[in-house]
Amino acid sequence: MFSTIISGAVQGMSAYLAEVEVDVATGLPGFHMVGYLSGEVREARERVQVALRNTGFELRPMKITVNLSPADVRKEGTGFDLPVAVGMLESLGYFGEEAAARTLFLGELGLDGEIKPVKGVLPIVREAASKGVKTCIVPKKNVLEGAAIPGVDVRGAHHIEQILRFLQAKGSGREEILPAVKVDLQALFCREAREEEDFREVRGQEAAKRAAEIAAAGFHNLLMSGPPGAGKSMIAKRIAGILPPISMEESLEVSAIYSVAGRLKESQSLLTKRPFQSPHHNITQAALVGGSTIPQPGMISLSHRGVLFLDELPEFERSVLDSMRQPLEDHQVQIARLHGNVSYPAHFMLICAMNPCACGYFPDKNRCVCKETEVKRYLGKVSGPILDRIDLCTEILPVKMTQLKGGEEESSGQIRERVLRARYAQEQRFQGSAYHFNSEIRAADMEKYCRLNPAEQKLMERAYEGMGLSARAYHKILKVARTIADLAGEEEIRAEQLTEALYYRTAENRLGRK
């Protein structure tokens, strides 16, 4: 007997639906799977047979052929176990053809029939909903992420027996066996999230806080340089708390990445806060950018629409840092492998912290033990092209005792209010365009969104020649100045905003690179 079951898989960030065709016939006993399969998909043959036998199903010697269509797309992952098992049960006559019609099945089978979680449930369910699938049956531990997609009934199962009883049941009896799970997205996003890290705890460092506020308002990249213990990491960890709240559209986008990477928790439907990733400096290029034998989202993609914090920047391998050049410009990662190319989004806010030298105390001659050549060698670990892609650079000085005993500092909530006002100004400015933040403005639209008056234009001409700026650096200064003007509530970019933006731009001079 022949049966067709709907399933799905992901290729990069794109999900597609697949048909699992199962034919059970008399003849020379065997179990054959075809359809351009990876190793883990081929192993479904053993998992399904043993799981059904251990669950109590009698499998007589017969010829079983399974085809996964479309046959020209490589199938990867363990999510095809469940649809293969369901197709075999339908072909053996355990339930009628209509019972599994317009229903997607996805899940890995344990040898005892348990349905285990798989990656990529959220984008697969979204693709299924767009193609008119009415019901999706997924592992119990993945049900909340699937239920975030409206327009489709998502049901979570923990064992193959439970699915068989569901398919054999009629009418309302099905709902009792596998109830559809619903998620109230509005309530999910309206829930107030308490920030564990608050700027109120950061003493002094007003200049660095100002730079962090500008960076958050325009989604700009930021580099902080200063001695150990001055507060660089404290400030970086609190920047995510002053960013604008993540929107529903952004949350679905980010949550899909975490779903593909298998990073969504069982109790988690969607990410309701902007991500913050802080990898150790021994991270490999594949782990940062994504890749390895089977492509997976790297740290920069897991930081999409959020913050990627690189502490002790010069301690990272130079090749690892330089691998971020293209993602910082294009906001996506393209990975080429033997079996095809995949693309992952990577629009993140880069926050970096570093010491001014190996010992950390340059230019304090009373404490610094580094020679001038050692300082230059240490700073030279960060390439010029990476520095050129950083919008703001600020120095952090040691905190004085009087500042530690000072009054109450400004909270993250107070700073976030100003950031949100600047964000609202950008929303109004970019209506009808593809832009969300000032940092996204492309060179072709600079004249439209960052127009300068004659006096300000002359100021920038002098700075361009005197500082030896690149075209990229020039545009970044204008975008930072545009954000500073938004924070001040001004429509036009004035000389004082350009001057402040130029101050933050002198990264190579301020770090001793020139």
C-alpha positions as CSV (number, residue, x, y, z in Angstrom):
1,M,0.0,0.0,0.0
2,F,1.2,3.5,-0.8
3,S,0.9,6.7,1.4
4,T,2.1,10.3,1.3
5,I,2.9,12.3,4.5
6,I,3.8,16.0,4.7
7,S,7.0,17.0,6.5
8,G,9.5,19.8,6.2
9,A,13.1,20.8,6.8
10,V,15.3,23.9,6.7
11,Q,18.1,24.8,4.3
12,G,20.0,27.7,5.8
13,M,17.2,29.9,7.1
14,S,14.8,28.9,4.4
15,A,12.2,26.2,5.2
16,Y,10.6,23.9,2.6
17,L,7.9,21.3,2.7
18,A,8.8,17.7,1.7
19,E,6.6,14.8,0.8
20,V,7.5,11.5,2.5
21,E,6.2,8.8,0.2
22,V,6.0,5.3,1.7
23,D,5.3,2.1,-0.3
24,V,4.8,-1.2,1.5
25,A,4.6,-4.2,-0.8
26,T,5.2,-7.9,-0.9
27,G,8.5,-9.1,-2.4
28,L,12.1,-9.5,-1.3
29,P,12.2,-8.0,2.2
30,G,14.1,-4.8,2.5
31,F,13.9,-1.2,3.7
32,H,15.2,1.3,1.1
33,M,15.3,5.2,1.4
34,V,15.9,7.5,-1.5
35,G,15.8,11.2,-2.2
36,Y,19.3,12.8,-1.9
37,L,19.7,11.9,1.8
38,S,22.4,12.8,4.3
39,G,23.7,10.3,6.8
40,E,21.4,11.1,9.7
41,V,18.4,10.9,7.4
42,R,19.4,7.4,6.2
43,E,19.8,6.3,9.8
44,A,16.0,6.9,10.2
45,R,15.6,3.4,8.7
46,E,17.0,1.8,11.8
47,R,15.4,4.2,14.3
48,V,11.9,3.8,12.8
49,Q,12.0,0.0,12.6
50,V,13.2,-0.5,16.1
51,A,10.9,2.2,17.6
52,L,7.8,0.6,16.0
53,R,8.8,-2.9,17.1
54,N,9.5,-1.8,20.7
55,T,6.2,0.0,20.8
56,G,4.4,-3.2,20.0
57,F,3.8,-3.0,16.2
58,E,4.3,-6.2,14.2
59,L,6.4,-5.6,11.2
60,R,6.2,-8.6,8.9
61,P,9.0,-9.2,6.3
62,M,8.1,-7.0,3.4
63,K,9.6,-4.6,0.8
64,I,9.5,-1.0,2.1
65,T,10.5,1.9,-0.1
66,V,10.6,5.5,1.2
67,N,11.1,8.5,-1.1
68,L,11.6,12.0,0.2
69,S,10.5,14.6,-2.4
70,P,11.8,16.9,-3.9
71,A,14.6,14.6,-4.8
72,D,17.0,17.3,-5.9
73,V,17.2,19.0,-2.5
74,R,19.6,17.4,0.0
75,K,17.7,16.3,3.1
76,E,19.4,16.8,6.5
77,G,18.4,16.5,10.1
78,T,16.5,13.9,12.2
79,G,13.0,15.4,11.8
80,F,12.0,12.9,9.1
81,D,11.9,10.0,11.5
82,L,8.3,10.7,12.6
83,P,6.7,11.2,9.1
84,V,8.4,8.0,7.9
85,A,6.9,6.1,10.8
86,V,3.5,7.6,10.3
87,G,3.7,6.8,6.6
88,M,4.5,3.1,7.4
89,L,1.6,2.9,9.8
90,E,-0.8,4.3,7.2
91,S,0.5,1.9,4.5
92,L,0.0,-1.0,6.9
93,G,-3.6,0.1,7.4
94,Y,-3.6,1.3,11.0
95,F,-5.7,4.4,10.0
96,G,-7.3,5.8,6.9
97,E,-5.7,8.2,4.3
98,E,-7.9,11.1,5.4
99,A,-6.7,11.0,9.0
100,A,-3.3,12.4,8.1
101,A,-4.4,14.7,5.2
102,R,-3.2,18.3,5.3
103,T,-1.2,17.5,8.5
104,L,2.6,18.0,8.8
105,F,4.6,15.6,11.0
106,L,8.1,16.5,12.3
107,G,10.2,14.8,15.0
108,E,13.0,12.4,15.9
109,L,12.2,9.0,17.2
110,G,13.9,7.3,20.1
111,L,14.3,3.5,20.1
112,D,11.4,3.3,22.6
113,G,9.0,5.4,20.4
114,E,9.7,8.6,22.3
115,I,9.4,11.7,20.1
116,K,12.5,13.9,20.6
117,P,12.9,17.6,19.8
118,V,14.4,18.8,16.5
119,K,15.8,22.0,15.1
120,G,14.0,24.5,12.9
121,V,10.4,23.9,14.0
122,L,9.4,27.6,13.9
123,P,10.4,28.3,10.3
124,I,9.0,25.0,9.1
125,V,5.6,25.6,10.8
126,R,5.6,29.1,9.3
127,E,6.2,27.7,5.8
128,A,3.5,25.1,6.4
129,A,1.0,27.7,7.4
130,S,1.7,29.7,4.2
131,K,1.1,26.6,2.1
132,G,-2.3,25.8,3.6
133,V,-1.4,23.1,6.0
134,K,-4.0,23.0,8.7
135,T,-2.3,20.9,11.5
136,C,1.3,20.5,12.5
137,I,2.3,17.7,14.9
138,V,5.7,18.3,16.4
139,P,7.7,17.1,19.5
140,K,6.2,18.2,22.8
141,K,9.4,20.1,23.7
142,N,9.1,22.2,20.4
143,V,5.4,22.9,20.6
144,L,5.6,26.4,22.0
145,E,7.9,27.7,19.2
146,G,5.6,26.2,16.6
147,A,2.5,27.6,18.3
148,A,3.8,31.2,17.8
149,I,2.7,31.0,14.2
150,P,-0.9,32.0,13.7
151,G,-3.3,30.3,11.2
152,V,-2.3,26.7,12.0
153,D,-3.1,24.2,14.8
154,V,0.1,23.1,16.4
155,R,0.0,19.9,18.6
156,G,2.8,18.5,20.7
157,A,3.3,14.7,21.0
158,H,5.7,12.8,23.3
159,H,5.3,9.2,21.9
160,I,4.4,7.5,18.6
161,E,1.5,5.7,20.4
162,Q,-0.1,9.0,21.2
163,I,0.0,10.0,17.5
164,L,-1.6,6.7,16.4
165,R,-4.4,7.2,18.9
166,F,-4.9,10.7,17.6
167,L,-5.1,9.5,14.0
168,Q,-7.5,6.7,14.8
169,A,-9.8,9.0,16.9
170,K,-12.8,10.9,15.4
171,G,-14.2,14.3,16.1
172,S,-13.7,15.9,19.5
173,G,-11.8,12.8,20.8
174,R,-8.8,14.0,18.9
175,E,-8.6,17.2,20.9
176,E,-8.4,15.3,24.1
177,I,-5.5,13.2,22.9
178,L,-3.4,16.0,21.3
179,P,-4.9,19.4,22.2
180,A,-3.9,22.4,20.0
181,V,-1.5,24.8,21.8
182,K,-2.1,28.5,21.5
183,V,0.3,31.3,22.5
184,D,-1.0,34.8,23.3
185,L,1.7,36.9,21.5
186,Q,0.3,40.2,22.6
187,A,0.5,39.2,26.2
188,L,3.9,37.8,25.6
189,F,5.3,41.1,24.4
190,C,3.4,43.3,26.8
191,R,4.9,41.5,29.8
192,E,7.4,43.8,31.5
193,A,10.9,42.4,31.5
194,R,13.0,43.3,34.5
195,E,16.5,44.3,33.5
196,E,19.1,42.5,35.7
197,E,21.9,44.9,34.6
198,D,21.2,48.6,35.1
199,F,23.3,51.7,34.3
200,R,22.6,52.9,37.8
201,E,25.3,50.6,39.0
202,V,28.0,52.2,36.8
203,R,29.8,55.0,38.7
204,G,31.2,57.9,36.8
205,Q,32.3,57.3,33.1
206,E,29.9,59.9,31.8
207,A,31.7,60.1,28.4
208,A,31.4,56.3,28.0
209,K,27.8,56.3,28.9
210,R,27.1,59.1,26.4
211,A,28.8,57.0,23.7
212,A,26.8,54.0,24.7
213,E,23.6,56.0,24.5
214,I,24.4,57.3,21.0
215,A,25.3,53.8,19.9
216,A,22.0,52.4,21.2
217,A,20.0,55.2,19.6
218,G,21.3,54.6,16.1
219,F,22.4,51.0,16.3
220,H,26.1,52.0,15.8
221,N,29.2,49.9,16.5
222,L,31.2,51.0,19.6
223,L,34.8,50.4,20.8
224,M,35.8,51.2,24.4
225,S,39.5,51.4,25.4
226,G,40.7,51.7,29.0
227,P,42.7,50.0,31.8
228,P,41.4,46.9,33.6
229,G,38.6,47.4,36.1
230,A,37.5,50.8,34.7
231,G,34.0,49.5,33.7
232,K,34.2,48.6,30.1
233,S,32.4,45.2,30.5
234,M,29.9,46.7,32.9
235,I,28.8,49.3,30.3
236,A,28.8,46.8,27.5
237,K,26.5,44.4,29.3
238,R,24.0,47.1,30.0
239,I,23.7,48.4,26.4
240,A,21.1,45.8,25.5
241,G,18.9,47.1,28.2
242,I,18.7,50.6,26.7
243,L,18.0,49.4,23.1
244,P,14.4,49.8,21.8
245,P,12.2,46.9,22.6
246,I,12.3,44.1,20.0
247,S,9.3,44.2,17.6
248,M,7.1,41.3,16.7
249,E,8.6,41.1,13.2
250,E,12.1,41.2,14.6
251,S,11.3,38.6,17.3
252,L,10.1,36.1,14.7
253,E,13.2,36.7,12.6
254,V,15.6,36.2,15.6
255,S,13.6,33.3,17.0
256,A,13.8,31.5,13.7
257,I,17.6,31.7,13.9
258,Y,17.6,30.3,17.4
259,S,15.2,27.6,16.3
260,V,17.4,26.6,13.4
261,A,20.4,26.5,15.8
262,G,18.4,24.5,18.4
263,R,18.8,27.3,21.0
264,L,15.2,28.0,21.9
265,K,14.3,26.6,25.3
266,E,11.4,24.2,25.9
267,S,9.5,26.9,27.9
268,Q,10.2,29.5,25.2
269,S,7.9,30.5,22.4
270,L,9.7,33.5,21.0
271,L,12.6,35.7,22.1
272,T,11.1,38.9,23.6
273,K,14.4,40.6,24.3
274,R,17.2,41.6,22.0
275,P,20.0,39.0,22.1
276,F,23.3,39.6,23.8
277,Q,26.2,37.3,22.9
278,S,29.7,37.5,24.4
279,P,32.0,34.8,23.0
280,H,35.4,34.0,24.6
281,H,38.4,35.2,22.7
282,N,39.5,31.7,21.8
283,I,36.4,31.3,19.5
284,T,37.1,29.8,16.1
285,Q,36.1,31.5,12.8
286,A,33.5,28.8,12.1
287,A,31.9,29.3,15.5
288,L,31.8,33.1,15.1
289,V,30.6,33.3,11.5
290,G,28.9,30.0,11.2
291,G,29.9,26.9,9.2
292,S,31.8,23.7,10.0
293,T,30.9,20.5,8.1
294,I,27.1,21.1,8.6
295,P,26.4,24.9,8.4
296,Q,24.9,26.3,11.5
297,P,24.3,29.9,12.6
298,G,27.4,31.4,14.2
299,M,27.6,33.9,17.1
300,I,27.2,36.9,14.8
301,S,23.9,35.4,13.5
302,L,22.8,34.6,17.0
303,S,23.4,38.3,17.8
304,H,21.1,39.4,14.9
305,R,19.1,42.5,15.9
306,G,21.0,42.6,19.2
307,V,24.5,43.0,20.6
308,L,27.7,41.1,19.9
309,F,30.2,42.0,22.7
310,L,33.9,41.2,22.1
311,D,35.8,41.7,25.3
312,E,39.7,41.8,25.1
313,L,39.5,42.5,21.4
314,P,43.2,42.2,20.6
315,E,43.2,38.7,22.1
316,F,41.0,37.4,19.3
317,E,42.7,35.8,16.3
318,R,43.2,38.4,13.6
319,S,41.7,36.1,11.0
320,V,38.6,35.6,13.2
321,L,38.1,39.4,13.5
322,D,38.7,40.0,9.8
323,S,36.0,37.4,9.0
324,M,33.5,39.9,10.2
325,R,34.3,42.5,7.6
326,Q,31.7,41.5,5.1
327,P,28.9,40.7,7.6
328,L,29.4,44.1,9.2
329,E,28.7,45.7,5.8
330,D,26.2,43.3,4.2
331,H,24.4,42.3,7.4
332,Q,24.4,38.6,6.3
333,V,26.7,35.6,6.2
334,Q,27.0,33.4,3.1
335,I,28.5,30.0,3.6
336,A,29.5,27.8,0.7
337,R,29.8,24.1,1.1
338,L,29.9,21.0,-1.2
339,H,26.2,20.4,-1.0
340,G,25.1,24.0,-1.5
341,N,25.2,27.6,-0.2
342,V,23.3,28.9,2.8
343,S,22.8,32.4,4.0
344,Y,22.2,33.6,7.6
345,P,21.2,37.1,8.7
346,A,23.8,39.0,10.7
347,H,22.6,42.5,11.4
348,F,24.1,43.1,14.8
349,M,25.5,45.9,17.0
350,L,29.2,45.3,17.6
351,I,30.5,46.4,21.0
352,C,34.2,45.9,21.7
353,A,36.4,46.5,24.7
354,M,40.1,46.4,24.9
355,N,43.1,47.4,27.0
356,P,45.5,50.1,25.6
357,C,48.4,47.6,25.9
358,A,49.2,44.1,27.0
359,C,49.6,45.1,30.7
360,G,46.6,47.4,30.4
361,Y,48.0,50.7,31.8
362,F,49.4,52.6,28.8
363,P,50.2,55.5,28.8
364,D,50.6,55.6,32.6
365,K,54.4,55.3,32.8
366,N,54.2,54.7,36.5
367,R,52.3,51.5,36.0
368,C,52.8,50.4,32.3
369,V,55.7,48.0,31.8
370,C,55.3,47.7,28.0
371,K,57.8,49.1,25.5
372,E,56.5,51.3,22.7
373,T,57.1,48.6,20.2
374,E,55.1,46.1,22.3
375,V,52.2,48.6,22.6
376,K,52.1,49.0,18.8
377,R,52.4,45.3,18.3
378,Y,49.5,44.7,20.7
379,L,47.3,47.3,19.1
380,G,48.2,46.1,15.6
381,K,46.4,42.8,16.3
382,V,43.2,44.7,15.3
383,S,43.3,45.5,11.6
384,G,42.6,48.9,10.1
385,P,39.6,47.6,8.1
386,I,37.9,46.4,11.3
387,L,38.5,49.8,13.1
388,D,37.2,51.5,10.0
389,R,33.8,49.7,10.5
390,I,33.5,50.9,14.1
391,D,31.4,54.1,14.4
392,L,32.3,55.3,17.8
393,C,35.5,55.0,19.9
394,T,35.8,56.2,23.5
395,E,38.4,56.0,26.1
396,I,37.6,55.0,29.7
397,L,39.6,56.3,32.5
398,P,40.0,54.8,36.0
399,V,37.2,55.8,38.4
400,K,38.1,58.1,41.2
401,M,37.2,57.4,44.8
402,T,34.9,60.5,45.0
403,Q,32.9,59.0,42.1
404,L,32.5,55.7,43.9
405,K,31.0,57.5,46.8
406,G,28.9,59.9,44.7
407,G,25.1,60.2,44.5
408,E,22.7,58.1,42.5
409,E,23.5,57.5,38.9
410,E,21.1,57.7,35.9
411,S,19.2,54.5,35.4
412,S,18.9,52.4,32.3
413,G,15.2,53.4,32.1
414,Q,16.0,57.1,32.0
415,I,18.6,56.6,29.2
416,R,16.2,54.3,27.3
417,E,13.5,57.1,27.3
418,R,15.9,59.3,25.3
419,V,16.9,56.4,23.1
420,L,13.2,55.7,22.3
421,R,12.6,59.4,21.4
422,A,15.5,59.2,19.0
423,R,14.2,55.9,17.7
424,Y,10.8,57.5,17.1
425,A,12.4,60.3,15.1
426,Q,14.0,57.6,12.9
427,E,10.8,55.8,12.4
428,Q,9.1,58.9,11.1
429,R,12.1,59.7,8.9
430,F,12.4,56.3,7.3
431,Q,8.7,55.6,6.7
432,G,8.3,53.8,3.4
433,S,12.0,52.8,3.2
434,A,13.9,49.7,4.2
435,Y,15.8,51.5,6.9
436,H,15.1,51.2,10.7
437,F,18.2,52.8,12.2
438,N,20.5,55.6,11.2
439,S,23.4,53.2,10.9
440,E,21.7,51.4,8.0
441,I,21.7,54.4,5.7
442,R,23.5,53.6,2.5
443,A,25.8,55.9,0.6
444,A,23.3,56.6,-2.1
445,D,20.8,58.0,0.4
446,M,23.2,60.1,2.5
447,E,22.3,63.3,0.8
448,K,18.6,62.7,1.5
449,Y,18.9,61.8,5.2
450,C,22.1,63.5,6.3
451,R,22.1,66.7,4.3
452,L,24.5,69.4,5.7
453,N,24.3,73.2,5.5
454,P,27.2,75.0,3.8
455,A,29.0,75.8,7.1
456,E,28.8,72.2,8.3
457,Q,29.8,70.9,4.8
458,K,33.0,73.0,5.0
459,L,33.7,71.6,8.5
460,M,33.5,68.1,7.1
461,E,35.7,68.9,4.1
462,R,38.4,70.2,6.4
463,A,38.1,67.1,8.6
464,Y,38.1,64.7,5.6
465,E,41.4,66.1,4.4
466,G,43.0,66.7,7.8
467,M,42.2,63.4,9.3
468,G,42.7,61.3,6.1
469,L,39.3,59.8,6.4
470,S,38.0,57.0,4.1
471,A,34.7,57.4,2.3
472,R,33.3,54.8,4.7
473,A,34.5,56.7,7.7
474,Y,33.1,60.0,6.3
475,H,29.6,58.4,6.0
476,K,29.8,56.9,9.4
477,I,30.5,60.3,11.0
478,L,27.5,61.7,9.2
479,K,25.3,58.9,10.5
480,V,26.5,59.3,14.0
481,A,25.9,63.0,13.8
482,R,22.4,62.3,12.6
483,T,21.8,60.2,15.7
484,I,23.2,62.8,18.0
485,A,20.9,65.4,16.4
486,D,17.9,63.0,16.9
487,L,18.8,62.7,20.6
488,A,18.8,66.5,20.8
489,G,15.4,66.6,19.0
490,E,16.8,68.6,16.1
491,E,15.9,68.2,12.4
492,E,19.1,69.5,11.0
493,I,22.7,68.3,11.7
494,R,24.6,71.2,13.3
495,A,28.3,71.9,13.8
496,E,28.3,70.8,17.5
497,Q,26.9,67.4,16.5
498,L,29.5,66.9,13.8
499,T,32.2,67.9,16.2
500,E,31.1,65.3,18.7
501,A,30.8,62.6,16.0
502,L,34.4,63.5,14.8
503,Y,35.6,63.2,18.4
504,Y,34.3,59.6,18.6
505,R,35.7,58.8,15.1
506,T,39.4,59.4,15.8
507,A,39.9,55.8,16.8
508,E,43.3,55.1,15.3
509,N,44.8,58.3,16.8
510,R,43.3,57.8,20.2
511,L,44.4,54.1,20.3
512,G,48.0,55.0,19.4
513,R,47.7,53.5,15.9
514,K,49.1,56.8,14.3
